[in-house]
Amino acid sequence: MTLIQMFILIAASLHLMVEILLKYFDIRNTLKLRNEQPEETVALMNHEQWIRTSDYTLAKTKLSILEDLFGFVLIVPIVLFLYPWTFRTWSASSQDGVFQCAFISVAFLLSLQIPSLFLEWYKQFRLEDRFGFNKSTVKLWVSDKIKENTLGLIIGVLLFALLIWLFRVLSDLSSYWWFFVFSAFFILQLSLMVLWPKFILPLFNKLTPLGDGKLKSRLFALADRTGFAANTIEVIDGSKRSGHSNAFFTGFGKFRRIVLYDTLINQMEEDEIEAVLAHEIGHYKEAHIPKKLIFSFLTGLFAFYAISKGLQQDWLYEGLGLSENYVGSISVILIALILFISNFTYWFTPVSNIFSRKHEYEADRFAKKAMSNASSLISALQKLYRENLSHPLPHPYLVFFHYSHPTFFDRKKALEEN
């Protein structure tokens, strides 16, 4: 075992220990509250719903711990054996062809997902089914996996090939190649954001324009008065896979689209749907999407700058278990980052979520102003929590570390006070 491999495994161990500790706190908190429903939650859900919500939370958290443990068990052989063995067996060095390097790299990443398929199946057809959320079939699930991996292979190989080719061309021309390579890659990512709802999402779900009627008129009126020009509002058939509900918009500029889950439409009143959409528009009007894109660009740029400094360091490749033939090969360094970097960036999760929760409060305030009241959004949030069996009183440590959204009662309090 090299020093770098040891460093990765220590980071993964610390990651695992903190995750299990946070989830242990939440399990203990949920069990404590389960049989003695807090008074403040009675107006949100009745006792039967409270018990189901608690049981669903416990089941999900326990499965999540199992997934964490399984992931750690996998990362040990990946770090020590599979990663170096793969690139010793199938060469992807800087002397090999662009598409050969790209294919080997992406195929390796996709193959690592195979061991976790059973846990994914169990979550869908056992856990989600037990609580009434699973609407999928085994045939549909298998079809989805085939499509996902086929698309992942095609798109992944093309993206990796582009990155490798740009690196090989530009690194000979400028020491700032990392800036130009990542900028080109980032522009391509933005293009995919536009293409995804138009060409990729329809491969999995059916999207149909929202039918004429009062709801459509209300939503377009909301878009007009909030300055969110939209050509169409679409309904996605999320109910063919899950009973969970949601709403979102994709793309940007004239390419943006409003998408509502059919489950959301079935569960809510028109004013509640309007309030949910107002919240989503709030993210747009408060410039949350550009802020996230800028942050993503800067962090990605920093990552590529770090790659540029490590590419010619013999000790880095040796530490990863690779031969000296790989010195200067960007593909194997990118794979190492994708596989192992989360164990180091994990510690910045609370900082990211602090800003995310701030954005949610801002979008809530926008929705309240757009609707001229807070009651519609509060009512919508209540239904989302009830219908999705979302626990309204998670452990504060878990909220601080992992929650990108404030809890129901925090959002309700903020809406009533502002």
Number of C-alpha atoms within 10 A of each C-alpha: 11 11 13 17 17 15 12 18 19 13 18 21 15 13 19 17 13 12 18 19 14 17 20 17 15 22 20 13 15 20 14 11 15 18 12 11 16 11 8 9 15 12 8 19 19 12 15 9 15 25 18 17 24 24 18 20 20 20 16 15 17 16 16 17 17 14 15 17 17 14 15 17 11 15 20 16 11 17 22 17 14 17 21 18 14 16 20 16 8 12 17 25 22 18 12 11 14 21 17 15 25 25 19 18 25 21 15 16 18 14 10 14 10 9 12 13 11 10 16 13 15 13 18 21 18 14 17 20 16 12 16 12 19 20 17 17 13 11 8 14 16 12 12 14 12 12 15 14 16 13 13 16 19 12 13 20 22 17 17 22 21 18 20 21 17 18 21 18 12 15 16 9 10 11 10 12 20 22 17 17 22 21 15 13 18 17 12 12 13 13 12 15 16 18 15 13 20 16 10 14 13 12 12 14 16 13 20 13 14 17 12 8 8 9 17 17 12 15 20 18 14 20 19 12 10 17 11 18 15 17 12 15 19 19 22 22 17 22 18 16 16 17 21 20 19 16 19 14 19 16 19 14 11 10 14 19 21 22 22 25 20 22 21 25 17 11 15 16 14 18 18 22 23 26 28 26 22 28 26 20 25 26 21 16 17 14 12 18 15 13 11 13 13 12 12 13 16 12 12 17 19 15 15 19 16 12 16 20 10 17 17 15 13 16 15 17 23 18 16 22 22 20 15 14 15 23 21 20 21 23 24 26 19 16 16 13 13 11 16 17 14 15 17 13 10 13 13 11 15 17 12 14 19 18 14 18 18 14 21 20 21 19 23 28 22 22 27 23 15 20 19 10 15 21 17 21 26 23 17 22 20 20 20 19 17 19 19 17 22 20 20 19 18 18 17 15 14 17 19 16 19 17 19 19 18 20 18 19 17 13 20 20 11 15 19 13 8 10
